[in-house]
Amino acid sequence: MTKTRIRAIEESTYGLYVWELDNGQWIADENKNFLSMPSEKGDEYKLGEFKKFAHDLLRGEGIEPNGKAVFLSGHRRITDDEYEEQRQRQLMGLTPDKFDVGAAQGELAYRQKYGS
């Protein structure tokens, strides 16, 4: 048997930070909107502000703010309308997010190799 190693490749240095508690849960409101902040990966100023905000918010709710900011490469916030549009695009067999850079690059490479 051979060992297969899987490694995540980040699509972009831009994305979202979400707050993850020590038990692995992400903080969200009653509408399942996650506590998140758009940022470039490693932006220490924004990380500091996000950490302070998360701690203040959680303490105000009576929750111990143990946890960390987790970076989601290439992710972005979307509205409920955008979510519905993405669902419809997926049902039609299209790439759900028309701003998906990785999918656009893959389609371009395919067209260059095989034509339109």
C-alpha positions in Angstrom: 0.0 0.0 0.0 1.2 3.5 -0.8 0.5 6.5 1.4 -1.4 9.2 -0.3 -1.0 12.7 1.1 -3.6 15.3 0.5 -2.7 19.0 0.8 -5.1 21.9 0.5 -4.1 24.5 -2.1 -5.3 28.0 -1.4 -6.9 29.6 -4.4 -6.3 33.1 -3.2 -4.8 35.1 -0.3 -8.1 36.9 0.0 -11.0 35.3 1.8 -12.9 35.2 5.1 -12.0 34.7 8.7 -14.6 32.9 10.8 -14.5 32.5 14.6 -14.2 28.9 15.7 -14.7 27.8 19.3 -12.4 25.2 20.9 -15.1 22.6 20.3 -15.0 23.2 16.5 -18.2 25.1 16.2 -18.4 28.4 14.3 -20.2 31.3 15.8 -23.4 32.1 14.0 -26.7 34.0 14.6 -30.2 32.6 14.6 -30.3 33.0 10.8 -27.1 30.9 10.4 -25.0 34.0 9.4 -21.5 33.2 10.6 -19.4 35.7 12.5 -16.9 36.5 9.7 -14.6 39.2 8.4 -13.3 39.6 4.8 -9.6 40.0 4.8 -6.3 39.1 3.2 -4.7 36.1 4.9 -2.3 37.2 7.7 -3.5 40.8 8.1 -2.5 41.2 11.7 -4.4 44.5 12.2 -7.7 43.0 11.0 -7.1 39.8 13.0 -6.6 41.8 16.1 -9.8 43.8 15.6 -11.7 40.6 14.8 -10.4 38.8 17.9 -11.4 41.7 20.1 -14.8 41.9 18.5 -15.4 38.2 18.9 -14.3 38.2 22.5 -16.5 41.2 23.4 -19.5 39.7 21.6 -19.2 36.3 23.2 -18.6 37.7 26.7 -21.7 39.8 26.2 -23.7 36.6 25.4 -22.2 34.8 28.5 -20.0 32.5 26.3 -16.4 31.9 27.2 -14.5 33.3 24.1 -12.0 30.5 23.8 -11.3 29.8 20.1 -9.5 31.2 17.1 -9.9 32.9 13.8 -9.9 30.4 10.9 -9.1 31.6 7.4 -11.3 30.3 4.4 -9.3 31.0 1.2 -11.4 32.3 -1.7 -14.6 32.6 0.3 -16.7 35.8 0.4 -19.9 37.0 2.0 -23.1 36.8 0.0 -26.6 38.1 0.4 -29.7 35.9 0.6 -30.5 36.9 -3.0 -27.0 35.9 -4.2 -27.5 32.5 -2.4 -30.7 31.9 -4.3 -29.1 32.9 -7.6 -26.3 30.5 -6.9 -28.7 27.7 -6.1 -30.5 28.2 -9.4 -27.2 28.3 -11.3 -26.1 25.0 -9.7 -29.5 23.4 -10.6 -28.9 24.5 -14.2 -25.5 22.8 -14.3 -23.5 26.0 -14.1 -20.8 27.1 -11.7 -22.9 28.4 -8.8 -20.7 31.5 -8.1 -20.1 33.5 -11.3 -17.1 35.1 -9.4 -15.4 31.7 -8.7 -11.9 32.4 -9.9 -10.7 28.8 -9.8 -13.7 27.6 -11.9 -13.0 30.4 -14.5 -9.3 29.4 -14.7 -10.3 25.8 -15.2 -12.8 26.6 -17.9 -10.2 28.8 -19.7 -7.6 26.1 -19.6 -10.1 23.6 -21.0 -11.1 25.9 -23.8 -7.4 26.5 -24.7 -6.8 22.8 -24.8 -10.0 21.6 -26.5 -11.4 24.7 -28.1 -14.8 26.4 -27.3 
